Amino acid sequence: MKSQAIKLLALVSFQPLVTAHPHTSPIKPRIVVSRQFGAGDIYANWPSYDQLPLDASYPTKAAWEVWGADDVQGALNHITNATILAAGDEIKLGRAINLNMDLNAFVTPINPNRKPLNHVFQPGSGYTDDVVVLNTQVSTQYDGLRHFPYSTDSNTSTYQWYNNLIENFDQVIGPSPTEVLGIQQAAQKGIAGRGVLLDFAGWAEVKNISYSAFAGFGINSTHLDAIASWQGLPQNWSKPGDILLIRTGWTKQYLNLTSYSQEILPWDPNLGSVGMNCSDDSLAWLWEKKLALVGADNPAFESLPFDKMIGGVPRSMHQVFIGGWGQSIVEFLDLETLAEELHALNRSTFFLTIQNLNIKSGIASPPNALAIL
């Protein structure tokens, strides 16, 4: 029955892969199994999580071709003029809240392979400039669709990007990278919508659940359903185009460390992170909500380390989200003020905007995230 259901919503054809800057190697035909839908009903023939992927040759739970063979926006397609207009109803007080940590918040980046920010001043005649050299993922960050492909054992020859639109790693980091799936596409799309905050840290405190933010505590869908109920949200609280943010408490615990502890933390060989548990249950829960984006106040949204299995294959949420669904992740958000004010107002939702760097072929960006109540 499952295969029959997929055939009902799929159109099977073969076509060559075409990119803006074709690679010199021969372009091999790729199979295309696309969902049939139109502008009048963008969710016609929408597949369930169990129906992913649309073709068995695609990677684990990939949503390739769900938005069409040449789609580059992935989950951002959930954001429409209508969803943005509806989200505007969340602005009731005109209160703007910054959700970005200081670009220089981490003395030692949590991923020590990333160099710290370098900020210098350049005086001119009658004016002053500043020069900032940074890894775009050194603080609060938006993971673009070139950041984290599917892979086997992180071998670059096995990399597979969203919708199979990039042929090889050279098209990402080579001297003449292609532009497809670059961060500029999200910047030009524009990201605005209804944000929903689920406050795991606040709920856990009330329920006397103790955990270390720096171990691999997994937040599951049962937790999130309980949190939504605790916050007073209805059972079917989600709307297509929502942006889900989870307050894990990671940032609060990190900022409460001494400077020395913050400096040595990234070098701890046993360092993990609280986050959403990577499992079929979690992924199905998220997929059915038609979210445009997910984010959290921790290093990866999901729990760390990346040591989970999906469908019997070593996979991370990063691989399924970014390489499979075309769904970006926002990490290291500062959610403390937002959580405090939402609780005071007995609210869980707000208007949210993100404006990434408009840089061709970009991998990631500071999100410049702003909540408005």
C-alpha positions as CSV (number, residue, x, y, z in Angstrom):
1,M,0.0,0.0,0.0
2,K,2.8,2.4,0.8
3,S,4.4,2.1,-2.7
4,Q,1.0,2.6,-4.3
5,A,0.4,5.8,-2.3
6,I,3.7,7.2,-3.4
7,K,2.9,6.5,-7.0
8,L,-0.4,8.4,-6.7
9,L,1.5,11.6,-5.8
10,A,4.6,11.1,-7.9
11,L,5.5,11.9,-11.5
12,V,8.5,9.8,-12.6
13,S,10.8,11.1,-15.3
14,F,14.5,11.4,-16.1
15,Q,16.3,14.7,-16.8
16,P,19.8,16.0,-16.7
17,L,21.1,18.0,-13.7
18,V,21.7,21.6,-14.8
19,T,23.5,24.1,-12.6
20,A,24.5,27.7,-13.0
21,H,28.1,26.7,-13.4
22,P,28.3,23.2,-14.8
23,H,31.2,21.1,-13.6
24,T,33.7,19.9,-16.1
25,S,32.9,16.2,-15.4
26,P,30.1,14.7,-17.5
27,I,26.6,15.4,-16.1
28,K,24.8,12.1,-15.4
29,P,21.1,11.8,-15.7
30,R,19.2,11.8,-12.4
31,I,15.9,10.3,-11.5
32,V,13.2,12.8,-10.7
33,V,10.1,11.8,-8.7
34,S,8.1,15.0,-8.1
35,R,5.0,15.7,-6.1
36,Q,2.2,17.1,-8.2
37,F,0.8,20.4,-6.8
38,G,-0.1,23.9,-7.9
39,A,-0.2,27.4,-6.6
40,G,-3.8,27.0,-5.7
41,D,-3.0,24.2,-3.2
42,I,0.7,23.9,-2.4
43,Y,-0.1,20.9,-0.1
44,A,-1.8,18.8,-2.7
45,N,-0.5,15.2,-2.5
46,W,1.6,16.2,0.5
47,P,3.6,13.1,1.6
48,S,3.5,11.8,5.2
49,Y,6.8,11.2,7.0
50,D,6.3,7.4,6.4
51,Q,6.2,8.1,2.6
52,L,9.6,9.8,2.6
53,P,11.7,9.5,0.5
54,L,9.6,9.7,-2.7
55,D,12.1,7.3,-4.4
56,A,14.0,4.5,-2.8
57,S,17.2,5.8,-4.4
58,Y,17.1,9.0,-2.4
59,P,18.8,9.3,1.0
60,T,17.2,8.5,4.4
61,K,13.9,10.4,4.8
62,A,14.9,13.0,2.2
63,A,12.2,15.3,0.9
64,W,13.8,15.6,-2.5
65,E,11.3,16.7,-5.2
66,V,8.6,17.3,-2.7
67,W,8.7,21.0,-3.8
68,G,9.8,20.2,-7.4
69,A,12.9,18.9,-9.1
70,D,14.7,22.3,-9.3
71,D,13.5,23.8,-6.0
72,V,16.2,25.6,-3.9
73,Q,14.2,26.9,-1.0
74,G,13.1,23.7,0.7
75,A,11.2,24.3,3.9
76,L,11.1,28.0,3.3
77,N,8.4,27.3,0.7
78,H,6.1,27.1,3.7
79,I,6.5,30.8,4.1
80,T,4.0,32.6,1.8
81,N,2.5,36.1,1.6
82,A,-0.5,34.7,3.5
83,T,1.5,33.2,6.3
84,I,3.4,36.5,6.8
85,L,0.2,38.5,6.8
86,A,-1.3,36.2,9.4
87,A,1.8,36.3,11.5
88,G,1.5,40.1,11.7
89,D,-1.4,39.5,14.1
90,E,1.2,38.5,16.7
91,I,2.4,42.1,16.9
92,K,0.4,43.5,19.8
93,L,2.8,45.6,21.8
94,G,5.4,46.8,19.3
95,R,8.1,45.3,21.6
96,A,11.2,44.2,19.7
97,I,13.6,41.6,21.2
98,N,17.0,40.8,20.0
99,L,17.7,37.0,19.7
100,N,21.4,37.2,18.8
101,M,24.3,36.6,21.1
102,D,27.2,39.0,20.9
103,L,29.4,38.0,17.9
104,N,32.3,37.7,20.3
105,A,30.3,35.8,23.0
106,F,32.6,32.8,22.9
107,V,36.1,33.2,24.2
108,T,36.8,29.8,22.6
109,P,34.3,28.8,19.9
110,I,32.3,25.7,20.9
111,N,33.7,24.1,17.8
112,P,37.4,24.9,18.3
113,N,38.1,24.3,14.6
114,R,36.4,27.7,14.1
115,K,38.7,30.7,14.6
116,P,37.5,33.4,17.0
117,L,36.2,36.7,15.6
118,N,38.7,39.3,14.8
119,H,37.5,42.9,15.1
120,V,39.8,45.8,14.3
121,F,39.2,49.5,13.7
122,Q,40.4,51.4,10.6
123,P,40.6,55.2,11.0
124,G,40.1,57.5,8.0
125,S,40.2,61.2,7.5
126,G,37.2,62.4,9.5
127,Y,35.7,59.0,9.9
128,T,36.3,55.5,11.3
129,D,35.5,52.1,9.9
130,D,35.7,48.7,11.5
131,V,36.8,45.4,9.9
132,V,35.3,42.2,11.1
133,V,36.8,38.9,10.1
134,L,34.7,36.0,11.3
135,N,33.6,32.4,10.8
136,T,29.8,32.9,10.1
137,Q,29.1,30.1,12.7
138,V,31.2,31.5,15.5
139,S,28.1,32.8,17.5
140,T,24.4,32.8,16.8
141,Q,24.1,31.2,13.4
142,Y,21.9,30.2,10.5
143,D,22.9,27.0,8.8
144,G,22.4,27.3,5.0
145,L,21.7,24.5,2.6
146,R,25.4,24.0,1.6
147,H,26.5,23.5,5.2
148,F,25.7,19.9,6.0
149,P,25.0,17.3,3.3
150,Y,24.2,13.6,3.8
151,S,27.4,11.6,4.0
152,T,28.8,8.3,5.0
153,D,31.5,8.5,7.7
154,S,32.0,12.2,6.6
155,N,33.6,11.1,3.4
156,T,33.4,13.9,0.9
157,S,32.9,11.5,-2.0
158,T,29.6,10.5,-0.4
159,Y,28.2,14.0,0.1
160,Q,24.6,14.6,-1.2
161,W,23.0,18.0,-1.0
162,Y,19.4,19.0,-1.0
163,N,17.5,17.9,-4.1
164,N,20.8,16.5,-5.5
165,L,21.5,19.9,-7.0
166,I,25.2,19.9,-6.3
167,E,27.3,17.2,-7.9
168,N,30.5,17.2,-5.8
169,F,32.4,19.1,-3.1
170,D,34.4,21.0,-5.6
171,Q,31.2,22.9,-6.5
172,V,31.0,24.1,-2.9
173,I,34.6,24.9,-2.0
174,G,36.5,24.9,-5.3
175,P,37.9,28.0,-7.1
176,S,34.7,28.4,-9.1
177,P,31.8,27.4,-6.7
178,T,28.3,27.2,-8.0
179,E,25.7,29.5,-6.5
180,V,22.8,27.0,-6.1
181,L,21.7,26.5,-2.5
182,G,23.9,29.4,-1.4
183,I,22.9,31.5,1.6
184,Q,21.9,34.4,-0.7
185,Q,18.8,32.4,-1.8
186,A,17.4,32.5,1.7
187,A,18.4,36.2,2.1
188,Q,16.6,37.1,-1.1
189,K,13.5,35.0,-0.2
190,G,13.1,36.9,3.0
191,I,12.3,35.1,6.2
192,A,9.4,36.4,8.4
193,G,6.6,34.5,10.1
194,R,5.1,33.3,13.3
195,G,7.6,32.1,15.9
196,V,6.6,29.6,18.5
197,L,8.8,29.2,21.6
198,L,8.6,25.9,23.5
199,D,10.5,26.5,26.8
200,F,12.0,23.1,27.8
201,A,14.3,24.7,30.4
202,G,11.4,26.5,32.1
203,W,9.2,23.4,32.1
204,A,12.0,21.2,33.4
205,E,12.7,23.6,36.3
206,V,9.0,23.5,37.3
207,K,8.9,19.7,37.0
208,N,12.2,19.3,38.9
209,I,13.9,17.7,36.0
210,S,17.6,18.2,36.4
211,Y,20.1,17.8,33.5
212,S,23.4,19.2,32.3
213,A,23.3,21.3,29.2
214,F,26.7,19.9,28.3
215,A,25.7,16.2,28.2
216,G,23.5,14.5,25.5
217,F,20.1,14.9,27.1
218,G,17.5,14.2,24.4
219,I,14.3,16.2,24.3
220,N,11.6,14.1,22.7
221,S,8.2,14.8,21.2
222,T,6.5,13.7,24.4
223,H,8.4,16.4,26.2
224,L,7.4,19.0,23.6
225,D,3.8,18.1,23.7
226,A,3.8,18.4,27.5
227,I,5.5,21.7,27.3
228,A,3.0,23.0,24.8
229,S,0.2,22.0,27.1
230,W,2.0,23.6,30.1
231,Q,2.3,26.8,28.2
232,G,-1.4,26.8,27.4
233,L,-1.2,26.0,23.6
234,P,-4.0,24.1,22.0
235,Q,-3.4,20.5,21.0
236,N,-3.1,21.4,17.3
237,W,-1.1,24.6,17.9
238,S,1.1,24.5,14.8
239,K,0.4,26.3,11.5
240,P,2.2,25.8,8.1
241,G,5.1,28.3,7.9
242,D,5.7,28.4,11.7
243,I,9.3,28.8,13.0
244,L,9.8,26.6,16.0
245,L,12.3,27.7,18.7
246,I,13.2,25.5,21.7
247,R,14.8,27.0,24.8
248,T,17.0,24.2,26.1
249,G,18.7,26.2,28.8
250,W,22.2,25.7,27.1
251,T,23.0,29.4,26.8
252,K,21.9,30.2,30.3
253,Q,24.1,27.4,31.8
254,Y,27.0,28.4,29.6
255,L,26.8,32.1,30.6
256,N,26.8,31.0,34.3
257,L,30.1,29.3,33.9
258,T,33.3,31.1,35.0
259,S,35.4,32.6,32.2
260,Y,38.0,29.8,32.7
261,S,35.3,27.1,32.4
262,Q,34.0,28.7,29.3
263,E,37.4,28.8,27.8
264,I,38.2,25.1,28.4
265,L,34.7,23.7,27.7
266,P,35.1,23.2,24.0
267,W,38.2,21.0,24.6
268,D,36.3,18.5,26.8
269,P,36.5,15.2,24.9
270,N,33.2,14.1,26.5
271,L,31.4,17.4,25.7
272,G,27.8,16.8,24.5
273,S,24.7,19.0,24.4
274,V,21.1,19.0,25.4
275,G,18.9,19.1,22.4
276,M,16.1,17.4,20.5
277,N,16.5,13.7,20.3
278,C,17.4,12.5,16.8
279,S,14.9,9.7,16.0
280,D,12.1,8.8,13.6
281,D,9.6,9.9,16.2
282,S,11.1,13.4,16.5
283,L,11.5,13.8,12.8
284,A,7.9,12.7,12.1
285,W,6.6,15.1,14.8
286,L,8.4,18.0,13.1
287,W,7.6,17.0,9.5
288,E,3.9,16.9,10.0
289,K,4.0,20.5,11.4
290,K,5.2,21.9,8.1
291,L,7.7,24.2,9.8
292,A,9.7,26.7,7.8
293,L,12.6,26.7,10.2
294,V,13.8,25.4,13.5
295,G,16.1,26.9,16.1
296,A,17.4,26.7,19.6
297,D,19.7,28.2,22.2
298,N,22.2,25.4,21.9
299,P,25.0,24.3,19.4
300,A,23.0,22.1,17.1
301,F,19.2,22.1,17.9
302,E,19.5,18.3,18.2
303,S,21.4,16.7,21.1
304,L,25.1,15.9,20.7
305,P,27.1,13.9,20.0
306,F,25.9,12.9,16.5
307,D,25.7,9.2,17.3
308,K,22.1,8.3,16.4
309,M,20.6,5.9,13.8
310,I,17.6,6.6,11.4
311,G,16.3,3.7,9.5
312,G,19.3,1.6,10.5
313,V,21.7,4.1,9.1
314,P,24.0,6.5,11.1
315,R,22.3,9.9,10.5
316,S,21.9,13.2,12.2
317,M,19.0,15.7,12.2
318,H,21.5,18.0,10.4
319,Q,21.7,15.6,7.5
320,V,18.0,15.0,7.2
321,F,17.0,18.7,7.8
322,I,19.6,20.4,5.6
323,G,20.5,17.8,3.0
324,G,17.1,16.1,3.0
325,W,14.3,18.6,3.7
326,G,16.1,21.8,2.7
327,Q,15.3,23.0,6.2
328,S,17.8,25.3,7.8
329,I,18.7,25.5,11.5
330,V,19.3,28.5,13.7
331,E,21.6,27.8,16.6
332,F,23.0,29.6,19.7
333,L,19.9,31.9,19.9
334,D,19.6,34.1,22.9
335,L,16.1,33.2,24.1
336,E,16.3,34.4,27.7
337,T,14.5,37.8,27.4
338,L,12.0,36.4,25.0
339,A,11.1,33.5,27.3
340,E,10.7,35.8,30.3
341,E,8.5,38.3,28.5
342,L,6.3,35.6,26.8
343,H,5.7,33.9,30.2
344,A,4.8,37.3,31.7
345,L,2.2,37.8,28.9
346,N,1.0,34.2,29.0
347,R,2.0,33.9,25.3
348,S,4.0,31.4,23.3
349,T,3.9,33.0,19.9
350,F,5.4,36.1,18.3
351,F,6.4,37.7,15.0
352,L,9.9,36.7,13.9
353,T,12.2,38.0,11.2
354,I,15.6,36.8,10.0
355,Q,17.9,38.5,7.6
356,N,20.9,36.5,6.5
357,L,23.9,37.9,4.7
358,N,23.3,38.3,1.0
359,I,26.4,36.6,-0.2
360,K,26.6,34.3,-3.2
361,S,27.5,30.6,-2.5
362,G,27.5,31.3,1.2
363,I,27.4,28.4,3.7
364,A,26.0,30.1,6.8
365,S,25.3,33.5,8.3
366,P,24.6,35.4,11.5
367,P,20.7,35.4,11.4
368,N,20.1,39.0,12.7
369,A,17.0,37.4,14.3
370,L,14.4,39.7,15.8
371,A,11.2,38.9,17.7
372,I,8.4,41.4,17.9
373,L,5.6,41.1,20.5
